Amino acid sequence: MRIGIIPSRYASTRFPGKPLADIGGKPMIQRVLEQVQQAQLLDKVVVATDDERIAEVVRRVGGEAIMTRTDHPSGTDRCWEAYNRLVTDGLIPGQPTDYILNVQGDEPFINPAQIDELAAVLDGSVELASQMSPVDSAEILHSPNEAKITVNARKEALYFSRSAIPFLRGVDPAHWHEHHTYHRHIGMYAYRADILEAITLLPPSSLERAESLEQLRWVEAGYRIKLVETRYQSQSVDAPDDVDRAIRSAPEFAKKSTPEAADSTGL
């Protein structure tokens, strides 16, 4: 089975109550859920939350919510608890080769095709998988807020970093992206069930602490992360100021704001 789990906690540091924020007339968690439900390669979709208000919104629109603890350090841990609850409650059989897709709860307009791109590589041999996209600007390449990634010939992660990797000797850093194909990490994950259990038991690693990137814990422990290149971009909502930007990035709202759309009304 391929189970899509959307971790959604209420107490965001920069944006408390973020999952309930109004995004073009709908709570954000509803928009995320509706997008994920359109993916063709998922057998089941649930929201894993620690707040009854979020669960109520999900159930009101016909979705399935799993209540989880409030003290999880990451979405990965929340996904593992939710998956276990599904198995314990008899809602899924539960097999070591099940895959759990962790879809971020703060990307209200994620393209369902992007989810299917990741799900398509989950053939039983893949331990972990995630996505990447080419870097096309120096701004993104050198931003510490963007995790960059290098991969081996099998498209498995070698390293993730907030710095630009690799270093290009003898080239102006402002032009590195013009001389080498760099990739930024897209933070949607797929875990094989037995691997998800194992990585939730790992203590924080030295590389993870240095870069503040959870996935380095898995790399340092020797797990293989398959990377799938995607052309889709999705605007995340990390703070209140991101709401308008996310709405403007969505095709359904962009069409309404075009001059052609205004002309068609006869105004």
C-alpha positions as CSV (number, residue, x, y, z in Angstrom):
1,M,0.0,0.0,0.0
2,R,0.9,3.6,-0.5
3,I,-0.5,5.8,2.3
4,G,-0.5,9.6,2.0
5,I,-0.1,11.2,5.5
6,I,-0.4,14.9,6.0
7,P,1.2,15.9,9.3
8,S,-0.6,19.0,10.6
9,R,0.1,20.5,14.0
10,Y,-1.6,23.6,15.4
11,A,1.3,25.2,17.4
12,S,3.5,26.5,14.6
13,T,6.2,28.9,16.1
14,R,5.9,31.5,13.3
15,F,2.3,31.0,12.5
16,P,0.1,29.5,15.3
17,G,-3.0,27.9,13.9
18,K,-1.5,27.8,10.4
19,P,-3.5,24.8,9.2
20,L,-6.7,26.7,9.7
21,A,-5.6,29.9,7.9
22,D,-8.0,31.0,5.2
23,I,-6.6,30.4,1.8
24,G,-8.9,31.7,-0.8
25,G,-12.0,30.9,1.1
26,K,-11.0,27.5,2.5
27,P,-8.9,26.4,5.5
28,M,-5.4,25.5,4.4
29,I,-5.6,21.9,5.6
30,Q,-8.7,21.5,3.5
31,R,-6.9,22.7,0.4
32,V,-3.9,20.4,1.0
33,L,-6.2,17.4,1.6
34,E,-8.2,18.1,-1.6
35,Q,-5.0,18.2,-3.7
36,V,-3.5,15.1,-2.1
37,Q,-6.8,13.2,-2.7
38,Q,-6.5,13.8,-6.4
39,A,-3.2,11.8,-6.6
40,Q,-3.7,8.6,-8.6
41,L,-1.1,6.4,-6.9
42,L,-2.2,6.6,-3.3
43,D,-4.3,3.9,-1.7
44,K,-5.3,6.0,1.3
45,V,-5.0,9.6,2.5
46,V,-5.2,10.8,6.1
47,V,-4.3,13.9,8.1
48,A,-2.2,13.3,11.3
49,T,-2.9,16.1,13.7
50,D,-2.6,17.0,17.4
51,D,-5.6,19.4,17.5
52,E,-9.3,18.6,17.4
53,R,-10.1,21.9,15.6
54,I,-8.0,20.7,12.6
55,A,-9.5,17.2,12.8
56,E,-13.0,18.7,12.8
57,V,-12.3,20.6,9.5
58,V,-10.9,17.4,7.9
59,R,-13.9,15.3,8.9
60,R,-16.4,18.0,7.9
61,V,-15.2,17.8,4.3
62,G,-15.2,14.0,4.3
63,G,-11.6,13.4,5.1
64,E,-10.0,11.1,7.7
65,A,-8.1,12.5,10.6
66,I,-5.8,10.6,13.0
67,M,-5.2,12.2,16.4
68,T,-1.5,12.1,17.4
69,R,0.6,13.3,20.3
70,T,1.6,17.0,20.7
71,D,5.3,16.4,21.4
72,H,6.6,15.0,18.2
73,P,9.9,16.6,17.2
74,S,9.2,16.2,13.4
75,G,6.6,15.3,10.8
76,T,8.4,12.0,10.3
77,D,7.6,11.0,13.9
78,R,4.0,12.1,13.6
79,C,3.7,10.0,10.4
80,W,5.0,6.9,12.2
81,E,2.5,7.3,15.0
82,A,-0.4,7.8,12.5
83,Y,0.6,4.8,10.5
84,N,0.8,2.6,13.6
85,R,-2.7,3.8,14.6
86,L,-4.1,2.8,11.2
87,V,-2.6,-0.7,11.6
88,T,-3.7,-1.0,15.3
89,D,-7.2,0.1,14.5
90,G,-7.4,-2.4,11.7
91,L,-7.9,0.2,9.0
92,I,-5.0,-1.2,7.0
93,P,-3.3,-4.6,7.1
94,G,0.1,-3.2,7.7
95,Q,3.1,-4.7,5.9
96,P,6.9,-3.9,6.1
97,T,6.8,-3.0,2.5
98,D,4.0,-0.4,2.8
99,Y,5.1,3.1,1.8
100,I,4.1,6.2,3.8
101,L,4.3,9.5,1.9
102,N,4.7,12.5,4.1
103,V,3.0,15.4,2.3
104,Q,3.7,18.8,3.8
105,G,0.6,20.3,5.4
106,D,1.6,23.9,4.5
107,E,1.5,23.6,0.7
108,P,-2.1,24.3,-0.2
109,F,-1.7,24.1,-4.0
110,I,0.6,21.1,-4.3
111,N,0.1,19.5,-7.7
112,P,-1.2,15.9,-7.4
113,A,1.0,14.9,-10.3
114,Q,4.0,15.8,-8.2
115,I,2.9,13.3,-5.5
116,D,2.4,10.6,-8.2
117,E,6.0,11.2,-9.5
118,L,7.3,10.3,-6.1
119,A,4.9,7.3,-5.6
120,A,5.8,5.9,-9.0
121,V,9.4,4.9,-7.9
122,L,8.3,3.0,-4.8
123,D,8.9,-0.5,-6.0
124,G,9.7,-2.3,-2.7
125,S,13.5,-2.0,-3.0
126,V,13.5,1.8,-2.3
127,E,14.1,2.6,1.4
128,L,13.4,6.3,1.3
129,A,12.6,8.7,-1.4
130,S,12.3,12.4,-1.9
131,Q,12.3,15.1,-4.6
132,M,14.6,17.7,-6.1
133,S,14.4,20.4,-8.7
134,P,17.1,22.2,-10.7
135,V,18.4,25.5,-9.4
136,D,18.1,28.4,-11.8
137,S,19.4,31.3,-9.8
138,A,22.3,32.4,-7.6
139,E,19.7,33.6,-5.1
140,I,18.3,30.2,-4.5
141,L,21.7,28.5,-4.8
142,H,23.3,30.6,-2.0
143,S,20.2,30.9,0.3
144,P,20.8,29.1,3.6
145,N,17.0,28.6,3.7
146,E,17.2,26.3,0.6
147,A,18.7,22.8,1.1
148,K,20.9,21.8,-1.8
149,I,21.7,18.2,-2.7
150,T,24.2,16.1,-4.5
151,V,23.4,12.6,-5.8
152,N,25.2,9.5,-7.0
153,A,24.8,7.8,-10.4
154,R,21.8,5.9,-9.1
155,K,20.1,9.3,-8.1
156,E,20.6,8.5,-4.4
157,A,21.5,11.2,-2.0
158,L,25.2,11.8,-1.2
159,Y,24.7,14.9,0.9
160,F,22.3,17.7,1.7
161,S,23.5,21.1,2.7
162,R,22.4,24.7,3.2
163,S,25.6,25.7,1.4
164,A,26.0,25.4,-2.4
165,I,27.5,22.0,-3.2
166,P,29.8,21.3,-4.9
167,F,32.2,24.2,-4.7
168,L,33.3,25.4,-8.1
169,R,36.9,26.4,-8.0
170,G,37.9,29.4,-10.2
171,V,34.3,30.5,-10.9
172,D,32.5,33.5,-9.6
173,P,29.9,32.1,-7.1
174,A,27.3,34.4,-8.7
175,H,27.6,32.3,-11.9
176,W,28.0,28.8,-10.4
177,H,24.5,27.7,-11.5
178,E,25.4,28.5,-15.1
179,H,28.4,26.1,-15.1
180,H,27.1,23.2,-13.1
181,T,23.6,21.5,-12.6
182,Y,22.7,22.2,-9.0
183,H,19.5,20.8,-7.3
184,R,17.5,22.1,-4.4
185,H,15.7,19.7,-2.2
186,I,11.9,19.5,-2.3
187,G,10.7,18.3,1.1
188,M,8.2,15.6,0.4
189,Y,9.3,12.2,1.7
190,A,8.3,8.6,1.1
191,Y,9.4,6.0,3.7
192,R,9.1,2.2,3.5
193,A,7.3,1.2,6.7
194,D,10.2,-0.9,8.1
195,I,12.7,1.9,7.4
196,L,10.4,4.6,8.9
197,E,10.3,2.6,12.1
198,A,14.0,2.3,12.2
199,I,14.8,6.0,11.5
200,T,12.4,7.2,14.2
201,L,14.6,5.3,16.7
202,L,17.8,7.1,15.6
203,P,19.3,9.8,17.8
204,P,20.2,13.2,16.3
205,S,23.5,13.0,14.4
206,S,26.4,15.4,14.2
207,L,25.7,16.3,10.6
208,E,22.0,16.9,11.3
209,R,22.9,19.2,14.2
210,A,25.5,21.1,12.1
211,E,23.1,21.8,9.2
212,S,19.8,21.5,11.0
213,L,18.5,19.1,8.3
214,E,16.8,16.0,9.6
215,Q,17.5,13.9,6.5
216,L,21.2,14.0,7.2
217,R,20.5,11.7,10.2
218,W,19.4,9.0,7.8
219,V,22.3,9.5,5.4
220,E,24.8,9.4,8.2
221,A,23.2,6.2,9.4
222,G,23.7,4.6,6.0
223,Y,20.1,4.6,4.7
224,R,19.6,5.2,0.9
225,I,17.4,8.1,-0.2
226,K,16.2,7.9,-3.8
227,L,15.8,11.3,-5.4
228,V,13.2,12.0,-8.1
229,E,13.5,15.2,-10.2
230,T,10.4,17.2,-10.5
231,R,9.4,20.2,-12.6
232,Y,6.6,21.2,-10.2
233,Q,7.0,24.1,-7.8
234,S,4.7,24.6,-4.8
235,Q,4.5,27.7,-2.6
236,S,4.7,26.8,1.1
237,V,3.1,28.9,3.8
238,D,5.6,29.4,6.7
239,A,4.3,32.8,8.0
240,P,1.2,35.0,7.6
241,D,3.0,37.0,4.9
242,D,3.2,33.9,2.7
243,V,-0.6,33.5,2.4
244,D,-1.1,36.1,-0.4
245,R,2.0,34.8,-2.2
246,A,0.6,31.3,-2.2
247,I,-2.7,32.4,-3.5
248,R,-1.1,34.4,-6.3
249,S,1.0,31.3,-7.3
250,A,-2.1,29.1,-7.7
251,P,-3.4,28.8,-11.3
252,E,-7.1,29.0,-10.3
253,F,-6.5,32.4,-8.7
254,A,-4.0,33.7,-11.3
255,K,-6.6,33.2,-14.0
256,K,-9.1,35.4,-12.1
257,S,-6.5,38.2,-11.9
258,T,-5.6,38.4,-15.6
259,P,-6.7,41.4,-17.7
260,E,-8.4,38.9,-20.0
261,A,-10.5,37.6,-17.1
262,A,-11.5,41.1,-16.2
263,D,-12.5,41.9,-19.9
264,S,-14.7,38.8,-20.1
265,T,-17.0,40.3,-17.4
266,G,-17.8,43.2,-19.6
267,L,-16.5,45.7,-17.0
